[in-house]
Amino acid sequence: MHYDTNYSLLIELQKVDSRIDGIDKKLKELPLEIQQCEREINELRTKLTELDELLKEKELSLREKNSEYRAEEEKLEVYKKQLLQIKNNDEYRAMLQQIDNQKEKIRKIEDEILKMEESLEEFKGKLPSLKEEIKEEIHKKELEKQKLSEMSEVLEKEKDTLITERGEIEGKIKVSSLRKYERLRKKGYNEVIVPIVKIMGSEGEEYVCSACNSTIPLEISLKVKRGEPFVRCENCGRYLYYEEKEEE
């Protein structure tokens, strides 16, 4: 189906505008995506720092536990010396009990030290691979951030090219036709001119607006199929056109 030149050019103009709109949307999203990458990179770097801090904490805890062990050993030696000086049987038995309690306390500390040493050695063994995994993730995120930044530059250049193309098409369209198009664009319609689509309805074949899916009355669909320009959808108000390939 052939439309008048202005209507055909408006359809071409809309295709260019749709591409520009898509680029504008992506250009708005890119800074947020870049910020998200930066946040994730910072979080990963924090994890690296936390691993080193955790190692220091484990080492410090072990040193403190060893200091506690030595202090309790010293107490045991004191108790043993005091035992030698006691003459009273009751006091002697009480001190023996205290010594036994102290030995039990020391055994528990020894067990804790053993577990802490095992935990520390295990952590030290895993630490290099844990760090490497995080560094690899940081590298991936940095590459992703770089690609997003480069994409922004590419899209800006593509947009400039499309704006030039748009100006060339716009210059070939009658002002009156262009105003009709721009009027709907200003109302917020991303698509001003949309195709009608054939479907099988309850009463056989019928056409609907591809934008709002409302049924197109027969009289209007015939006008559209004849190629009459600026025929509007009664529901959404968009201009309609017909694509012959739908009839294949």
C-alpha positions in Angstrom: 0.0 0.0 0.0 1.4 3.4 -1.0 0.9 6.5 1.2 1.4 10.1 0.2 5.1 11.1 0.5 4.6 13.1 3.7 2.9 10.2 5.6 5.6 7.7 4.5 8.3 10.1 5.6 6.6 10.6 8.9 6.7 6.8 9.4 10.5 6.9 8.6 10.9 9.9 10.9 9.2 7.9 13.7 11.6 5.0 13.2 14.5 7.4 13.7 12.8 9.0 16.7 12.2 5.6 18.2 15.9 4.8 17.9 16.8 8.2 19.4 14.4 7.6 22.3 16.0 4.2 22.9 19.4 5.7 23.0 18.2 8.5 25.4 16.7 5.9 27.7 20.0 3.9 27.7 22.1 7.0 28.2 20.0 7.7 31.3 20.4 4.1 32.6 24.2 4.0 32.0 25.3 6.3 34.8 23.2 4.2 37.2 24.7 1.0 35.9 28.2 2.5 36.2 27.4 3.6 39.8 26.3 0.1 40.5 29.5 -1.3 39.2 31.5 1.1 41.4 29.5 0.1 44.4 30.1 -3.6 43.8 33.8 -2.9 43.2 34.1 -1.0 46.5 32.2 -3.8 48.3 34.7 -6.4 46.9 37.6 -4.2 47.9 36.1 -4.0 51.4 35.9 -7.8 51.4 39.6 -8.0 50.7 40.4 -5.7 53.6 38.1 -7.7 55.8 40.0 -10.9 55.0 43.2 -9.3 56.1 41.5 -7.9 59.2 40.1 -11.3 60.0 43.5 -12.9 59.8 44.9 -10.3 62.2 42.0 -10.9 64.6 42.6 -14.7 64.5 46.3 -14.2 65.2 45.6 -11.7 68.0 43.1 -14.0 69.6 45.6 -16.8 69.5 48.3 -14.7 71.1 45.9 -13.6 73.8 44.9 -17.2 74.5 48.5 -18.2 74.7 49.1 -15.3 77.2 46.1 -16.6 79.2 47.6 -20.1 79.1 51.0 -18.8 80.5 49.2 -16.8 83.2 47.3 -19.9 84.3 50.5 -22.0 84.2 52.1 -19.4 86.5 49.2 -19.6 88.9 49.6 -23.4 89.0 53.2 -23.1 89.9 52.3 -20.7 92.7 49.7 -23.2 94.0 52.3 -26.0 94.0 54.7 -23.8 96.0 52.0 -22.9 98.5 51.2 -26.6 98.8 54.7 -27.3 100.2 54.2 -24.8 102.9 50.8 -26.0 104.2 50.9 -28.1 107.4 47.1 -28.4 108.1 45.5 -31.5 106.5 42.3 -29.8 105.6 44.1 -26.9 104.0 46.4 -29.3 102.2 43.4 -31.2 100.7 41.8 -27.9 99.7 44.9 -26.8 97.9 45.2 -30.2 96.1 41.6 -29.7 94.9 42.5 -26.2 93.8 45.5 -27.5 91.9 43.4 -30.1 90.2 40.9 -27.4 89.2 43.7 -25.3 87.9 45.0 -28.2 85.8 41.6 -28.8 84.3 41.3 -25.1 83.5 44.7 -25.3 81.7 43.7 -28.4 79.8 40.6 -26.6 78.5 42.7 -23.6 77.4 45.1 -26.0 75.7 42.1 -27.5 73.8 41.0 -24.0 72.8 44.5 -23.1 71.6 44.6 -26.3 69.5 41.3 -25.5 67.8 42.3 -21.9 67.3 45.6 -23.0 65.7 43.8 -25.4 63.4 41.3 -22.7 62.4 44.1 -20.2 61.8 46.1 -22.6 59.6 43.0 -23.6 57.7 42.1 -19.9 57.1 45.7 -19.1 56.0 45.5 -22.0 53.5 42.3 -20.7 52.0 43.2 -17.0 52.1 45.2 -16.8 48.9 42.5 -18.4 46.8 39.8 -16.3 48.5 41.7 -13.2 47.7 42.3 -14.3 44.1 38.6 -14.9 43.6 37.7 -11.5 44.8 40.5 -9.9 42.7 39.1 -11.6 39.6 35.6 -10.3 40.4 37.0 -6.8 40.8 38.7 -7.1 37.5 35.5 -8.3 35.8 33.6 -5.4 37.3 36.2 -2.9 36.2 36.0 -4.2 32.7 32.2 -4.0 32.8 32.5 -0.4 34.0 34.9 0.4 31.2 32.6 -1.1 28.6 29.6 0.9 30.0 31.7 4.1 29.7 32.7 3.2 26.2 29.1 2.4 25.3 28.1 5.8 26.4 30.5 7.4 24.0 29.3 5.1 21.1 25.7 5.9 21.8 26.3 9.7 21.9 28.0 9.4 18.4 25.1 7.3 17.1 22.6 9.8 18.5 24.4 12.6 16.7 24.2 10.7 13.4 20.5 10.0 13.9 19.8 13.6 14.7 21.4 14.6 11.5 19.4 11.9 9.6 16.2 13.2 11.4 16.9 16.7 10.2 17.2 15.5 6.6 13.9 13.6 6.8 12.1 16.4 8.6 13.2 18.9 5.9 11.2 16.9 3.3 7.9 16.9 5.2 5.2 19.5 4.9 4.9 21.7 8.0 1.2 20.8 8.4 1.9 17.1 8.4 4.9 17.5 10.7 2.8 19.5 13.2 0.2 16.7 13.5 3.0 14.3 14.2 4.8 16.5 16.7 1.5 17.4 18.5 1.0 13.7 19.5 4.7 13.3 20.4 4.4 16.2 22.8 1.5 14.5 24.5 3.9 11.7 25.4 3.2 9.1 22.7 6.4 7.2 21.9 4.6 5.8 18.8 2.4 8.3 16.9 1.8 6.2 13.8 1.1 2.5 14.4 0.1 -0.4 12.1 -3.2 -2.1 12.3 -3.0 -5.9 12.9 -5.3 -8.6 11.6 -6.7 -11.1 14.1 -9.4 -13.8 14.2 -12.3 -12.4 16.2 -15.6 -13.9 17.2 -17.1 -12.8 13.9 -14.2 -13.7 11.7 -11.2 -11.6 10.6 -10.9 -8.1 12.1 -8.3 -5.5 12.7 -7.0 -4.0 15.9 -4.7 -1.1 16.8 -1.3 -2.5 17.5 -0.7 0.1 20.2 -3.9 -0.2 22.4 -5.3 -3.5 21.0 -8.8 -2.0 20.5 -10.9 -3.2 17.6 -10.8 -1.0 14.5 -14.3 -0.5 12.9 -14.6 -1.8 9.4 -15.1 1.7 7.9 -11.9 2.9 9.5 -9.9 -0.2 8.6 -10.9 0.2 5.0 -9.6 3.8 4.9 -6.3 2.7 6.4 -6.0 -0.2 3.9 -6.7 2.3 1.1 -3.7 4.3 2.3 -5.5 7.3 3.6 -3.2 9.3 5.9 -3.9 10.5 9.4 -6.8 8.1 10.1 -6.9 7.9 13.9 -7.7 5.1 16.3 -10.9 5.9 18.1 -9.6 4.6 21.4 -6.0 5.9 21.8 -6.0 8.6 19.1 -2.9 7.4 17.3 -2.6 7.6 13.5 -2.9 4.3 11.8 -1.3 2.6 8.8 -1.4 -0.7 7.1 1.4 -3.2 6.4 0.7 -5.4 3.4 2.9 -8.2 4.7 0.3 -8.9 7.3 -1.9 -10.3 4.6 0.6 -12.8 3.4 
